[in-house]
Amino acid sequence: EKLFDIMQDRFKESGFGISVDNPFAGGSKTVAGNVAEDCNIWTIQLEINSKYINNKKFAEYLKKIIDILSGIVEFMKKS
């Protein structure tokens, strides 16, 4: 749960909008949900708005996202 809080804080600090447990049009069954249920482990599913991936205008935001995720992986490696 600490990892979730850190992720949420890092994205918010960088100006990204965050939604938690907000269902989307894709349906209720997700890979993360199935893995959590089948393997009895805690999972996180991260959805990134396609505008950050598909539009050069938002390239700086994609770099921020990558930097945030890289920082989180480094934090996890040390923990």
BELFENRA-V864339 format. One record per pair of residues at least 24 apart in sequence whose ideal C-beta (glycine too) atoms are under 7 Angstrom apart, sorted by the first residue. I is the first residue (numbers start at 1). J is the second residue. D is the distance in Angstrom with one decimal. If there is no record, write none. Layout:
# BELFENRA-V864339
i->I j->J d->D
i->I j->J d->D
This chain:
# BELFENRA-V864339
i->3 j->76 d->6.7
i->4 j->44 d->6.2
i->6 j->72 d->6.5
i->6 j->75 d->6.6
i->7 j->72 d->5.8
i->10 j->68 d->4.8
i->10 j->71 d->6.7
i->10 j->72 d->6.7
i->11 j->68 d->6.1
i->14 j->64 d->5.2
i->14 j->68 d->6.2
